[in-house]
Amino acid sequence: MEDIRNELLDVVRDVRTHLEYQTALGISSIETLPGGMVVAPQRLTPVAANQEREPLSKLESSATMSQGLDCVRQEIGNCTRCKLHRERKNIVFGEGDPSAVLVFIGEGPGHEEDEQGRPFVGAAGQLLTDIIVKGMKLKREDVYICNIVKCRPPNNRNPEPDEIEACEPFLIKQLQTIKPKIIVALGSIAAKTLLKSSEGITALRGKWQTYQGIPLMPTFHPAYLLRNPNDKALVWKDIQLVMAEIEKIRKEA
């Protein structure tokens, strides 16, 4: 009886957390299947209440990966390879687990990111953090977060082709060092750059693609979601696909 009670409490906690996350994403309805059955939140591997989830990282040495990323950062130096350096305050290299299974890639730093030298720390960054922590039940430091370009485009405009061309080799080296199992491309610029595609994010999102043999999920950028909250439910569907892939990786490890 005690086991059944504990299992029911676990289910209640999962449902409550799932609903809190959906509320944070602005989703006000409950998804159902034909016949009125409610779609239950996906459960990842259970963890004891007093135990943290096992870090989402690979078996390779994080120290080795970290040293590799340090080398890439040193190669960038005080970069003047494109015109973005003229107005930037800080190079925003990236942060997170250097041996992360999952990497999120945006297009470029905004004002807050330029001020702090860290990716996704403004309003859009808080939404991304909610997706990672509340939605995926991970810690932000369990994943790696970076951008296509490392310096803020003036007035948050889209990075221009010559700026992407100057910066992309360093993103490639980051990914070659981390060797992630999954990539999430946030927004049209990230998806088009990584996939060498002319299709927009609306056409690409929600469908698994491949980057250098790595499964890649394109989805809307958090900044877009702040302007178009009705599309948050679509991102939740994309994230559920990513969560299912993570669970498969965990089971195969």
N, C-alpha and C positions, 0 to 999 in steps of 0.2 A: 504493500500500500504506500509506503514511504517513497519507493522508487517511482510509482505512478504520479504521486504528488509532485515530486521534484521535476519529473519530465513535463508535467503540465505547467509548472512555474517557468521552466525554460522556454516553453512555447509562448507563454504570455509575455515574457521578457523580449523574445524575438519579435513578436507582433508589435509590441509597444515601440521598440527601437525602429522597426521598419516604418511605422506610421509617423514617428518623429522625423525621420529622414525625409519621407515624402512631403511632410509639412514644410520642412526647410527648403525643399525644392519647389514649393508652391503647388503641389499636387493635392487637389481637394477631393478627388473621387477615388473609390476603391476599385481596382481592376478585377474584372470577373471573367470567367470562361462561359461559353454557351451553357445554358441551363442554370445560370446564377451562381455557380461555384466560385468562391473567392480565391484569387491567386495568392497562395501563401508566400511569404518572403523566403528567399533562398537561404538555407542555412549552410554555413561553412563548417569546417571540422570543429566539433564541440571542444570547449576548453573549460577546465575547472574554474570555479568562481574566483579562487585565489591565485590563479595562474595566468600569466600573460600568454597571448597567442605566440606560437613559434614564429620568429622573424621570417618574413617573406624574402628569403635570399637563397642563393645557390651554394653549392658545396665549396666552390672556389674561394680562396682567401680574400676577404674584404680588404685586408691590408695591401695585397698585391694590386687589386683593382684601384684602391685609393691612390697608390703611388702612380699608377698609370694615368689616372685623371689629373693628378698634380702635374705630371709631365705635359699633358695637353694644355693645362692652364698656363704653365710656364712658357710654352710655345706661343700662345696667344700674346703674352706680355702686355705692354701698354699699347694695344693694337691701334694702328692708324691705317689699316688696309682698305677702309672705305670711308665715305664721308660721314657716317654715323658718329665717328669719334669726336667730331667737332663740338657737339652739344651734349654729349653724355657726361654724367657724373661718375658712374661706376659701370664696369663691365659686369654683366650678370651671367656668370658661367653656368650655374646649375647647382643643385643640392639634393641630398638624399643618400640612400644606401648605394655605395659604389658597386655592390654585387646584386643589385635589385633584379628581381624577376620582371617587374613591371616598370616601364618608363612612360611618363606623360611628356608630350612635346607641344609647346605652344608656338606662337609666331614670333614674339619679341617682347622685351620688357616695357612696362608702362611707367608712369610717374613714380609710384611708390617703389617699384622694383629698382628703378634707376637711383632713387635716393638711398635705398638700403643695400643694393648690390645682391639681392636675393630674388629668385623667380616666384611669381604668383603670391604676393603678399598684400595686394590691395583688395578691393571688393570682389573682383573676379577670383582672386586667390583664396579668399575665405570660402567662396562657393566651391572651388575645387577641393579645398580641405574638407568641407562638409561631405562631399562625394566620397572622398577617400576614407574618412573616419566614421561618419554616420552611416554611409551607404555600404561601403565595402568592408567595414569593421577592421580596417588596417590603421596603422599609424602613418602619419605623413612621412616620417623618416624611414619607413619600410620600403618606400618607392623612390624613384629618382625623377626629378622634375627639371626640365630645361626648355630652351627655346631654339627656334631656327636661327635667329640672329641674337647676338649677345649684348647689343647696345640699343638703347631706346630710339626708335624712329621719331623725329620731331612731331609733336602734336598727336602722337599715337597713330600716325598713318601706317599703312601697310608697308612692310619692307619692300624695297625695289629690287629688281632682278640682279643688279650689280652688287648690292649689299648682301643678298642671299648667296651669290656666287663666292663672295669673299669669305663668308662665315661658315658655309656648309661643310667645308673640309674638317673643321674642328668638331662639328656635331657628329660627323661620320666617325671621327676618332673616339669621341665619347662613347658612342654606341658600340664600336669595336672593342673598347675596353670593358664596358659593363657587360656586354653580351646578354641583353635581356631576352626573356622568353616571350614577352608581349609588349607591344607599343600601342599607346593610345595617342592618336594625332588630334589635337584640339584646334578645330577650325580649318578653314579653307586653305590658308597659306601653308600650314604645317602639312596637311594632307597632300596638297598639290606638289609641294617640294619633295616630300619623301617618296611619293608614288610616281612622280614625273607625269602627272595627269593634268588634263585641262578641265576635268569635270569639277563642278562645285561641290561644296560639302553637303548640300541637300541631297544630291544624287549619290554621294559616296557613303554617307553615314549609315551605320547599322549593318554594314556588310563587311565581313572579314576580307582584308586584303593582305598582301605580303610585301615586306621590305627586307631585302637581303636574306630571304628565307625565314624571317621572323613574322609571326602573325601580327597584323596591324589593324586596329579598329579606329576608323575615323568617326568623330562625333563633333557636336557643336562646341565652340569655345565658350567658357564660362562668361566672358564679357558679353557675348551674343545673348546668352540666357538672361543676363540682367536686363537687357533691352527687350527680350522676347520671352517672358516667363512661361508662356503657354507651351513652349517647346521643351521645357524641363522634363516632361514625362518621356519624351523621345530619348533624351540622354540617359534617363534611368533604364530604359530598355537596352540601350547600348552597353551600359555598365553591367547589367545583369549577364550579358553575353561574356563580358570580360571576366566576371566573377566565376562563371561556369568553367571558363578555360583555366583560371587559376586553380580551381578545385581539382580539375583533372591533372594539372601539373603536380599538385600536392600528393595526389594518390599515386602518381607514377614515380615519385621521388623515393 
